[in-house]
Amino acid sequence: MSGSKEAASSSRSESFNDFYIEVKQIEKRDSVLTSKQQIDRLLRPGSTYFNLNPFEVLQLEHDTPVDQIKKKYRSLSILVHPDKNQEDRERSQTAFECVNRAWKVLENEVTRKRCLEMYEEAKERTDHMIAEKKKKLKKEGKGNEKIEEDDPEKYKHAVYVLVMKLFADMERKRQQLEQRDMEERKRKREAEIDEEEKKKSAKEWQKNFEESRQSRVDSWHSFQSGGAKKKKKEKKSKAGMFVPPKLKPESR
């Protein structure tokens, strides 16, 4: 029993050592970008726009395998971790959260696939744009002329720019749906409150109606009783009144 515990402990120790060595190797490899440089990069002007792309956040190509993505995430999260940047804790916390969000998107198969689809769409659109440019040049008799995107780096940049636009479009649509959903929930809640108020008013009216029933009955009885006494009194008064005899015409 003791031997199995020691073996398990040894195995955990080896796993930790492997992880520690891996992290140190990653830190050494990425030492060209210090913690401060990474924090500055992730919080630079326009970062809200650039950081929509998780591959941009982790400084990776879109075809990077998941295991390599995880390694880069580990190294970057260590560099910007608040505990490692006590003198700039608030900014490092923001950068750390940004790195975590990027990893959560890319570790999930569904969301990672959606990101890859945007790269494919950007490539298709760029290829279409290039074909249109060349078609136009051909019509103008300049079919042999080179275009900017014939340079691999320029082509890559054109795809990159379009990818960023697609991520921005996706975020805008997400915000619009969120706003619409919030407004719909607000409208439903207002309708529920209105319905509750109507039910409350109806309940209070019914309660007041029930409570005043006896009062109305008593008033009616009192009214009827008073009317009967008045009629009886009138009859009695009429009975005590002097009624003159009817005069007969004289006969001659």
CYANA upper distance limits for C-alpha pairs under 8 A (distance plus 0.5 A):
  1 MET  CA      5 LYS  CA      6.99
  2 SER  CA      6 GLU  CA      6.77
  3 GLY  CA      7 ALA  CA      6.67
  4 SER  CA      8 ALA  CA      6.66
  5 LYS  CA      9 SER  CA      6.59
  6 GLU  CA     10 SER  CA      6.51
  7 ALA  CA     11 SER  CA      6.58
  8 ALA  CA     12 ARG  CA      6.77
  9 SER  CA     13 SER  CA      6.67
 10 SER  CA     14 GLU  CA      6.66
 11 SER  CA     15 SER  CA      6.71
 12 ARG  CA     16 PHE  CA      6.66
 13 SER  CA     17 ASN  CA      6.61
 14 GLU  CA     18 ASP  CA      6.57
 15 SER  CA     19 PHE  CA      6.68
 16 PHE  CA     20 TYR  CA      6.52
 17 ASN  CA     21 ILE  CA      6.54
 18 ASP  CA     22 GLU  CA      6.58
 19 PHE  CA     23 VAL  CA      6.62
 20 TYR  CA     24 LYS  CA      6.67
 21 ILE  CA     25 GLN  CA      6.62
 22 GLU  CA     26 ILE  CA      6.70
 23 VAL  CA     27 GLU  CA      6.55
 23 VAL  CA     74 ARG  CA      7.84
 23 VAL  CA     75 SER  CA      6.83
 24 LYS  CA     28 LYS  CA      6.58
 25 GLN  CA     29 ARG  CA      6.63
 26 ILE  CA     30 ASP  CA      6.60
 26 ILE  CA     71 LYS  CA      8.15
 26 ILE  CA     72 LYS  CA      8.19
 26 ILE  CA     75 SER  CA      6.26
 27 GLU  CA     31 SER  CA      6.31
 27 GLU  CA     75 SER  CA      6.50
 27 GLU  CA     79 LEU  CA      8.26
 30 ASP  CA     34 THR  CA      8.32
 30 ASP  CA     75 SER  CA      8.31
 33 LEU  CA     37 GLN  CA      6.21
 33 LEU  CA     38 GLN  CA      6.77
 34 THR  CA     38 GLN  CA      6.70
 34 THR  CA     79 LEU  CA      7.67
 35 SER  CA     39 ILE  CA      6.67
 35 SER  CA     79 LEU  CA      5.34
 35 SER  CA     80 VAL  CA      5.96
 35 SER  CA     85 ASN  CA      8.09
 36 LYS  CA     40 ASP  CA      6.53
 36 LYS  CA     80 VAL  CA      8.22
 37 GLN  CA     41 ARG  CA      6.52
 38 GLN  CA     42 LEU  CA      6.63
 38 GLN  CA     76 LEU  CA      8.46
 38 GLN  CA     79 LEU  CA      7.99
 38 GLN  CA     80 VAL  CA      7.36
 39 ILE  CA     43 LEU  CA      6.61
 39 ILE  CA     80 VAL  CA      6.70
 39 ILE  CA     91 ARG  CA      7.58
 39 ILE  CA     92 SER  CA      6.58
 39 ILE  CA     95 ALA  CA      6.27
 40 ASP  CA     44 ARG  CA      6.09
 41 ARG  CA     47 SER  CA      8.37
 42 LEU  CA     47 SER  CA      6.62
 42 LEU  CA     51 ASN  CA      7.81
 42 LEU  CA     57 VAL  CA      7.50
 42 LEU  CA     95 ALA  CA      6.40
 42 LEU  CA     98 CYS  CA      8.19
 43 LEU  CA     47 SER  CA      6.00
 43 LEU  CA     91 ARG  CA      8.33
 43 LEU  CA     95 ALA  CA      7.30
 46 GLY  CA     50 PHE  CA      6.87
 47 SER  CA     51 ASN  CA      5.98
 48 THR  CA     52 LEU  CA      7.22
 49 TYR  CA    164 MET  CA      8.27
 49 TYR  CA    168 ALA  CA      7.22
 50 PHE  CA     56 GLU  CA      7.33
 50 PHE  CA     57 VAL  CA      8.10
 50 PHE  CA    164 MET  CA      7.45
 51 ASN  CA     56 GLU  CA      6.98
 51 ASN  CA     57 VAL  CA      6.00
 51 ASN  CA     98 CYS  CA      7.97
 52 LEU  CA    164 MET  CA      8.32
 52 LEU  CA    167 PHE  CA      6.63
 52 LEU  CA    168 ALA  CA      7.48
 52 LEU  CA    171 GLU  CA      8.11
 53 ASN  CA     57 VAL  CA      7.00
 53 ASN  CA    102 ALA  CA      8.14
 53 ASN  CA    115 CYS  CA      8.45
 53 ASN  CA    164 MET  CA      7.41
 53 ASN  CA    167 PHE  CA      6.87
 54 PRO  CA     58 LEU  CA      6.81
 54 PRO  CA    101 ARG  CA      8.28
 54 PRO  CA    102 ALA  CA      4.87
 54 PRO  CA    103 TRP  CA      7.65
 54 PRO  CA    105 VAL  CA      7.54
 54 PRO  CA    106 LEU  CA      7.59
 55 PHE  CA     59 GLN  CA      6.25
 55 PHE  CA     60 LEU  CA      5.54
 55 PHE  CA     61 GLU  CA      6.94
 55 PHE  CA     62 HIS  CA      6.71
 55 PHE  CA    102 ALA  CA      7.91
 56 GLU  CA     60 LEU  CA      6.90
 57 VAL  CA     98 CYS  CA      8.06
 57 VAL  CA     99 VAL  CA      7.02
 57 VAL  CA    102 ALA  CA      7.09
 58 LEU  CA     69 ILE  CA      8.31
 58 LEU  CA     72 LYS  CA      7.20
 58 LEU  CA     73 TYR  CA      7.03
 58 LEU  CA     76 LEU  CA      7.84
 58 LEU  CA     99 VAL  CA      7.44
 58 LEU  CA    102 ALA  CA      7.73
 60 LEU  CA     64 THR  CA      7.13
 60 LEU  CA     69 ILE  CA      7.99
 62 HIS  CA    116 LEU  CA      7.17
 62 HIS  CA    119 TYR  CA      8.02
 64 THR  CA     68 GLN  CA      6.96
 64 THR  CA     69 ILE  CA      6.98
 65 PRO  CA     69 ILE  CA      6.80
 66 VAL  CA     70 LYS  CA      6.68
 66 VAL  CA    106 LEU  CA      8.21
 66 VAL  CA    107 GLU  CA      7.54
 67 ASP  CA     71 LYS  CA      6.94
 68 GLN  CA     72 LYS  CA      6.77
 69 ILE  CA     73 TYR  CA      6.60
 69 ILE  CA    103 TRP  CA      8.34
 69 ILE  CA    106 LEU  CA      8.37
 70 LYS  CA     74 ARG  CA      6.71
 70 LYS  CA    103 TRP  CA      7.94
 70 LYS  CA    107 GLU  CA      8.41
 71 LYS  CA     75 SER  CA      6.85
 72 LYS  CA     76 LEU  CA      6.55
 73 TYR  CA     77 SER  CA      6.39
 73 TYR  CA     99 VAL  CA      7.50
 73 TYR  CA    100 ASN  CA      8.30
 73 TYR  CA    103 TRP  CA      6.96
 74 ARG  CA     78 ILE  CA      6.73
 75 SER  CA     79 LEU  CA      6.87
 76 LEU  CA     80 VAL  CA      6.86
 76 LEU  CA     99 VAL  CA      7.82
 77 SER  CA     81 HIS  CA      6.19
 77 SER  CA     96 PHE  CA      6.43
 77 SER  CA     99 VAL  CA      6.86
 77 SER  CA    100 ASN  CA      7.92
 78 ILE  CA     84 LYS  CA      8.02
 79 LEU  CA     84 LYS  CA      7.60
 80 VAL  CA     84 LYS  CA      7.46
 80 VAL  CA     85 ASN  CA      7.46
 80 VAL  CA     92 SER  CA      5.93
 80 VAL  CA     93 GLN  CA      8.07
 80 VAL  CA     95 ALA  CA      6.89
 80 VAL  CA     96 PHE  CA      6.10
 81 HIS  CA     85 ASN  CA      7.06
 81 HIS  CA     92 SER  CA      6.64
 81 HIS  CA     93 GLN  CA      7.17
 81 HIS  CA     96 PHE  CA      6.19
 82 PRO  CA     86 GLN  CA      6.56
 82 PRO  CA     88 ASP  CA      8.07
 82 PRO  CA     89 ARG  CA      5.48
 82 PRO  CA     90 GLU  CA      7.99
 82 PRO  CA     92 SER  CA      5.68
 82 PRO  CA     93 GLN  CA      5.84
 82 PRO  CA     96 PHE  CA      7.90
 83 ASP  CA     89 ARG  CA      7.95
 85 ASN  CA     89 ARG  CA      6.09
 85 ASN  CA     92 SER  CA      7.01
 88 ASP  CA     92 SER  CA      6.60
 89 ARG  CA     93 GLN  CA      6.51
 90 GLU  CA     94 THR  CA      7.08
 91 ARG  CA     95 ALA  CA      6.80
 92 SER  CA     96 PHE  CA      6.41
 93 GLN  CA     97 GLU  CA      6.69
 94 THR  CA     98 CYS  CA      6.81
 95 ALA  CA     99 VAL  CA      6.87
 96 PHE  CA    100 ASN  CA      6.77
 97 GLU  CA    101 ARG  CA      6.67
 98 CYS  CA    102 ALA  CA      6.87
 99 VAL  CA    103 TRP  CA      6.85
100 ASN  CA    104 LYS  CA      6.72
101 ARG  CA    105 VAL  CA      6.84
102 ALA  CA    106 LEU  CA      6.87
103 TRP  CA    107 GLU  CA      6.35
104 LYS  CA    108 ASN  CA      6.82
105 VAL  CA    111 THR  CA      6.05
105 VAL  CA    112 ARG  CA      6.51
106 LEU  CA    111 THR  CA      7.05
106 LEU  CA    112 ARG  CA      5.12
107 GLU  CA    112 ARG  CA      7.36
108 ASN  CA    112 ARG  CA      6.40
109 GLU  CA    113 LYS  CA      6.52
110 VAL  CA    114 ARG  CA      6.91
111 THR  CA    115 CYS  CA      6.88
112 ARG  CA    116 LEU  CA      6.81
113 LYS  CA    117 GLU  CA      6.62
114 ARG  CA    118 MET  CA      7.00
115 CYS  CA    119 TYR  CA      7.22
116 LEU  CA    120 GLU  CA      6.89
117 GLU  CA    121 GLU  CA      6.60
118 MET  CA    122 ALA  CA      6.53
118 MET  CA    163 VAL  CA      6.89
118 MET  CA    166 LEU  CA      7.15
118 MET  CA    167 PHE  CA      8.12
119 TYR  CA    123 LYS  CA      6.65
119 TYR  CA    159 VAL  CA      8.14
119 TYR  CA    163 VAL  CA      6.40
120 GLU  CA    124 GLU  CA      6.68
121 GLU  CA    125 ARG  CA      6.63
122 ALA  CA    126 THR  CA      6.56
122 ALA  CA    159 VAL  CA      6.11
122 ALA  CA    160 TYR  CA      8.32
122 ALA  CA    162 LEU  CA      6.04
122 ALA  CA    163 VAL  CA      6.01
122 ALA  CA    166 LEU  CA      8.15
123 LYS  CA    127 ASP  CA      6.60
123 LYS  CA    159 VAL  CA      6.20
124 GLU  CA    128 HIS  CA      6.67
125 ARG  CA    129 MET  CA      6.64
126 THR  CA    130 ILE  CA      6.69
126 THR  CA    158 ALA  CA      7.37
126 THR  CA    159 VAL  CA      6.68
126 THR  CA    162 LEU  CA      8.35
127 ASP  CA    131 ALA  CA      6.66
128 HIS  CA    132 GLU  CA      6.73
129 MET  CA    133 LYS  CA      6.75
130 ILE  CA    134 LYS  CA      6.73
130 ILE  CA    149 GLU  CA      7.60
131 ALA  CA    135 LYS  CA      6.54
132 GLU  CA    136 LYS  CA      6.66
133 LYS  CA    137 LEU  CA      6.82
133 LYS  CA    147 ILE  CA      8.28
134 LYS  CA    138 LYS  CA      6.58
134 LYS  CA    143 GLY  CA      7.20
134 LYS  CA    147 ILE  CA      8.15
135 LYS  CA    139 LYS  CA      6.83
135 LYS  CA    143 GLY  CA      8.28
136 LYS  CA    140 GLU  CA      6.86
137 LEU  CA    141 GLY  CA      6.73
137 LEU  CA    142 LYS  CA      5.33
137 LEU  CA    143 GLY  CA      5.81
137 LEU  CA    145 GLU  CA      8.01
138 LYS  CA    142 LYS  CA      5.73
138 LYS  CA    143 GLY  CA      4.58
138 LYS  CA    144 ASN  CA      8.39
139 LYS  CA    143 GLY  CA      8.15
146 LYS  CA    150 ASP  CA      7.08
148 GLU  CA    154 LYS  CA      6.95
148 GLU  CA    155 TYR  CA      8.19
149 GLU  CA    153 GLU  CA      8.39
149 GLU  CA    154 LYS  CA      5.58
149 GLU  CA    155 TYR  CA      4.92
149 GLU  CA    158 ALA  CA      7.91
150 ASP  CA    154 LYS  CA      7.73
150 ASP  CA    155 TYR  CA      7.06
151 ASP  CA    155 TYR  CA      6.60
152 PRO  CA    156 LYS  CA      6.56
153 GLU  CA    157 HIS  CA      6.65
154 LYS  CA    158 ALA  CA      6.67
155 TYR  CA    159 VAL  CA      6.85
156 LYS  CA    160 TYR  CA      6.62
157 HIS  CA    161 VAL  CA      6.65
158 ALA  CA    162 LEU  CA      6.86
159 VAL  CA    163 VAL  CA      6.58
160 TYR  CA    164 MET  CA      6.84
161 VAL  CA    165 LYS  CA      6.91
162 LEU  CA    166 LEU  CA      6.70
163 VAL  CA    167 PHE  CA      6.78
164 MET  CA    168 ALA  CA      6.69
165 LYS  CA    169 ASP  CA      6.62
166 LEU  CA    170 MET  CA      6.65
167 PHE  CA    171 GLU  CA      6.72
168 ALA  CA    172 ARG  CA      6.64
169 ASP  CA    173 LYS  CA      6.69
170 MET  CA    174 ARG  CA      6.64
171 GLU  CA    175 GLN  CA      6.67
172 ARG  CA    176 GLN  CA      6.66
173 LYS  CA    177 LEU  CA      6.62
174 ARG  CA    178 GLU  CA      6.57
175 GLN  CA    179 GLN  CA      6.50
176 GLN  CA    180 ARG  CA      6.54
177 LEU  CA    181 ASP  CA      6.44
178 GLU  CA    182 MET  CA      6.55
179 GLN  CA    183 GLU  CA      6.64
180 ARG  CA    184 GLU  CA      6.59
181 ASP  CA    185 ARG  CA      6.62
182 MET  CA    186 LYS  CA      6.59
183 GLU  CA    187 ARG  CA      6.57
184 GLU  CA    188 LYS  CA      6.66
185 ARG  CA    189 ARG  CA      6.58
186 LYS  CA    190 GLU  CA      6.64
187 ARG  CA    191 ALA  CA      6.69
188 LYS  CA    192 GLU  CA      6.63
189 ARG  CA    193 ILE  CA      6.63
190 GLU  CA    194 ASP  CA      6.58
191 ALA  CA    195 GLU  CA      6.63
192 GLU  CA    196 GLU  CA      6.58
193 ILE  CA    197 GLU  CA      6.62
194 ASP  CA    198 LYS  CA      6.76
195 GLU  CA    199 LYS  CA      6.73
196 GLU  CA    200 LYS  CA      6.57
197 GLU  CA    201 SER  CA      6.59
198 LYS  CA    202 ALA  CA      6.62
199 LYS  CA    203 LYS  CA      6.53
200 LYS  CA    204 GLU  CA      6.64
201 SER  CA    205 TRP  CA      6.58
202 ALA  CA    206 GLN  CA      6.65
203 LYS  CA    207 LYS  CA      6.63
204 GLU  CA    208 ASN  CA      6.61
205 TRP  CA    209 PHE  CA      6.50
206 GLN  CA    210 GLU  CA      6.64
207 LYS  CA    211 GLU  CA      6.64
208 ASN  CA    212 SER  CA      6.56
209 PHE  CA    213 ARG  CA      6.65
211 GLU  CA    215 SER  CA      8.50
212 SER  CA    216 ARG  CA      6.76
213 ARG  CA    217 VAL  CA      6.74
214 GLN  CA    218 ASP  CA      6.54
215 SER  CA    219 SER  CA      6.62
216 ARG  CA    220 TRP  CA      6.66
217 VAL  CA    221 HIS  CA      6.69
218 ASP  CA    222 SER  CA      6.46
219 SER  CA    223 PHE  CA      6.50
220 TRP  CA    224 GLN  CA      6.61
221 HIS  CA    225 SER  CA      6.44
222 SER  CA    226 GLY  CA      6.48
223 PHE  CA    227 GLY  CA      6.71
224 GLN  CA    228 ALA  CA      6.80
225 SER  CA    229 LYS  CA      6.86
226 GLY  CA    230 LYS  CA      6.72
227 GLY  CA    231 LYS  CA      6.79
228 ALA  CA    232 LYS  CA      6.77
229 LYS  CA    233 LYS  CA      6.56
230 LYS  CA    234 GLU  CA      6.64
231 LYS  CA    235 LYS  CA      6.76
232 LYS  CA    236 LYS  CA      6.68
233 LYS  CA    237 SER  CA      6.59
234 GLU  CA    238 LYS  CA      6.63
235 LYS  CA    239 ALA  CA      6.64
236 LYS  CA    240 GLY  CA      6.95
237 SER  CA    241 MET  CA      6.86
